[in-house]
Amino acid sequence: MVQPTSIPFTVNGRAYRPPARPLAVICLDGCADDYLDAAMARGRMPNMQQMAVRGFRGMARCALPSFTNVNNASIVTGLPPAGHGISGNFFLDPETGEEVMMNSARYLRAETILAAAARAGRRVAIVTAKDKLREILSHRLEGIGFSAEQADQATAATHGISEVEALVGQATPTIYSAEASLFVLRAGVALVEKGLADCLYLSLTDYMQHRYAPDAPEALDFHAAIDGEIGRLLALGVRVGATADHGMNAKQKPDGAPNIIYLESLLREEWGPGVRVILPITDPYVAHHGALGSFAVIHLPDALPSAPIARRLMGLDGITEVYDRETAARKLELPADRIGDLVVLSARDVVLGRTPDYHDLAALEGGLRSHGGRYEEMVPFLLSKPLSAEYGARAAGDLRNFDIFEFTLNGCRS
Amino acid sequence: MVQPTSIPFTVNGRAYRPPARPLAVICLDGCADDYLDAAMARGRMPNMQQMAVRGFRGMARCALPSFTNVNNASIVTGLPPAGHGISGNFFLDPETGEEVMMNSARYLRAETILAAAARAGRRVAIVTAKDKLREILSHRLEGIGFSAEQADQATAATHGISEVEALVGQATPTIYSAEASLFVLRAGVALVEKGLADCLYLSLTDYMQHRYAPDAPEALDFHAAIDGEIGRLLALGVRVGATADHGMNAKQKPDGAPNIIYLESLLREEWGPGVRVILPITDPYVAHHGALGSFAVIHLPDALPSAPIARRLMGLDGITEVYDRETAARKLELPADRIGDLVVLSARDVVLGRTPDYHDLAALEGGLRSHGGRYEEMVPFLLSKPLSAEYGARAAGDLRNFDIFEFTLNGCRS
């Protein structure tokens, strides 16, 4: 393989100094630390365990809301949402008044590290399980970008690569599967093996974490399989950094029923039909979570004052934080123009809904495990190499998951 | 040894059904989950690792503020602070106007599980590293209660036991040591071995966690030694439950200086000398934290309104939550009469101080690692036996560290 270039570059205020070796940053979607704990305690993740011992393992704080698009955008820009503009998977576009998916790169307000690395001469590839992320992650990228979900649709003209199934040696997986994530990692291995890329971003899906608790046999097998693919990357000499976009918690009552506060029903009954609740977890993958997470934004008609509604909401059991727009923008690092008049977070075991009719609870497979709030904020952060003194001191502070590219490129001792 | 009694009892609204075997609940003071991760990844905690695999390991939410007295009181009563009345290590007593330590059992507003177990015929022993906890933990206890710190002062009349050093085979340790915790565990082993107790509460000290990060050799050795003593308990047939009173985070800037917001200085300059800031982390063990934690309460003169001060505080970087008295009592489950007019929490890497003069930063050994806030709320929760279906379902919800006695006594399958 050609030696990767090591030309420094700067993007979004951070300077990157890539080493002349292949690199992979992995986003373990929905990987609460408990999943690693359960698998490692059983000896099922020997490669990640060696990363923890010989490299670095710590806990990082993700961007809020603890959702996939928000945090993938943060990871590939090195910025909080206030900087990159992606405030959820879904939002009420103030320019059109429409509720839309936030999958388009036109919502992205910053350059990506990946595009900048490619301009600096790296052979960049992004592989994502969910196709919804591909456009944002590939924004202005001169390189390879495809999803496992639509691997069979990749063409050289549109994705920088074709014949992906042949490359990976596997048919395009269904998105509701462990294979959707494993395909991403196998694609990463194949891209390095074939000399097609030397700077990878591999973003998995949290289907398995939504469905299974950390000590479920299915979750253990899944994480063991992830570990095996990471071992293949390490064996190829790839420096690996891994973090998660968000954690995951059970959001149900002891009887197994989802633990839901229907915010729009409650607020419209008390404050009229003009109140509109947006659930930024909403995405095309309804079997994951039924659009139920621990974060919501509320849009109020001009005539309604927000303070009494905020007080009312804070009076409810299961609601843990309520902020007005300005406070949310400042404290949660959100773009003020892309949130609601109020921002609401719920408890570790509570999700926020709109109305009972809005959610298809029958679509949930198994119990409800979800994310979006404060209790899914802390995520694992691992590197295959030990930190330099400078980065070790930084890691001892308020490490963020969107520091992962800087730490992987700049922060390691070897 | 005489077979332990298995007579059920009820206290503070919870029914306990102790099995006819020896039991030990361990409070791993300041044991953020990272400490277990770092030691287990290196194979240094084989007994705890086996508990995780064959019994149960999960994450529990502690009581806020995430301080020692608060959470030890919660663990031994099964109640949040609103129920037991211990709101900190230190508080402004509204009855006297004095700032006092909250070590006295006269502040305790609930019975303890330990006293009730003793009344039901169990041979109860509590052993605590820090003597400050002994009075609260031993409240109305017909049994054994002593501290490692003052082991040489235990007498049958006052502590239910004498000659503790001979029992343990070790001299009274200094409180600023790993031995202060290990002495507690060794005492527990000796009490079971000698048939002196069959229901133990063993509460360690977080000196090592305040001083060392999870992957420091000293922390790894400490946790390996803890694991060895837990292994001795397990070998004696003791059912073990273990949790922590609070987590632990570095609270410093990259240059190693403590990251402090001096609240009283700031508020007195803007709002006059009547503003009084109380730091409920304050305790006699200043080398641990210099009275610097991530939680403070503010007492205001009657003439000052709290709302603008709350807004001012929320405007500060590093302040994450500000509540008025009523909201704090409800959302943080605190006794309203034993907190301030405002309650303030700070960020993962930020502590709250009074004034620069108030704190003896020179007393801090090494960097500042501390706790008290939201980012030290999640703690490990382990049992040596697998959960029953009923308790497994409960564990999947919002498990609390003060559920540990109920889970250890009632929740296991064998």
HADDOCK unambig.tbl for C-alpha pairs under 7 A between the chains (distance, minus, plus):
assign (segid A and resid 41 and name CA) (segid B and resid 49 and name CA) 5.84 0.50 0.50
assign (segid A and resid 41 and name CA) (segid B and resid 52 and name CA) 6.98 0.50 0.50
assign (segid A and resid 41 and name CA) (segid B and resid 53 and name CA) 6.60 0.50 0.50
assign (segid A and resid 42 and name CA) (segid B and resid 53 and name CA) 6.54 0.50 0.50
assign (segid A and resid 49 and name CA) (segid B and resid 41 and name CA) 5.83 0.50 0.50
assign (segid A and resid 52 and name CA) (segid B and resid 41 and name CA) 6.97 0.50 0.50
assign (segid A and resid 53 and name CA) (segid B and resid 41 and name CA) 6.59 0.50 0.50
assign (segid A and resid 53 and name CA) (segid B and resid 42 and name CA) 6.53 0.50 0.50
assign (segid A and resid 250 and name CA) (segid B and resid 396 and name CA) 5.97 0.50 0.50
assign (segid A and resid 250 and name CA) (segid B and resid 397 and name CA) 6.16 0.50 0.50
assign (segid A and resid 251 and name CA) (segid B and resid 397 and name CA) 6.86 0.50 0.50
assign (segid A and resid 252 and name CA) (segid B and resid 397 and name CA) 6.48 0.50 0.50
assign (segid A and resid 253 and name CA) (segid B and resid 397 and name CA) 6.60 0.50 0.50
assign (segid A and resid 254 and name CA) (segid B and resid 393 and name CA) 5.22 0.50 0.50
assign (segid A and resid 254 and name CA) (segid B and resid 394 and name CA) 5.34 0.50 0.50
assign (segid A and resid 254 and name CA) (segid B and resid 397 and name CA) 6.81 0.50 0.50
assign (segid A and resid 348 and name CA) (segid B and resid 398 and name CA) 6.32 0.50 0.50
assign (segid A and resid 349 and name CA) (segid B and resid 397 and name CA) 5.75 0.50 0.50
assign (segid A and resid 349 and name CA) (segid B and resid 398 and name CA) 5.75 0.50 0.50
assign (segid A and resid 393 and name CA) (segid B and resid 254 and name CA) 5.22 0.50 0.50
assign (segid A and resid 394 and name CA) (segid B and resid 254 and name CA) 5.29 0.50 0.50
assign (segid A and resid 396 and name CA) (segid B and resid 250 and name CA) 5.96 0.50 0.50
assign (segid A and resid 397 and name CA) (segid B and resid 250 and name CA) 6.12 0.50 0.50
assign (segid A and resid 397 and name CA) (segid B and resid 251 and name CA) 6.82 0.50 0.50
assign (segid A and resid 397 and name CA) (segid B and resid 252 and name CA) 6.46 0.50 0.50
assign (segid A and resid 397 and name CA) (segid B and resid 253 and name CA) 6.59 0.50 0.50
assign (segid A and resid 397 and name CA) (segid B and resid 254 and name CA) 6.80 0.50 0.50
assign (segid A and resid 397 and name CA) (segid B and resid 349 and name CA) 5.75 0.50 0.50
assign (segid A and resid 398 and name CA) (segid B and resid 348 and name CA) 6.32 0.50 0.50
assign (segid A and resid 398 and name CA) (segid B and resid 349 and name CA) 5.74 0.50 0.50
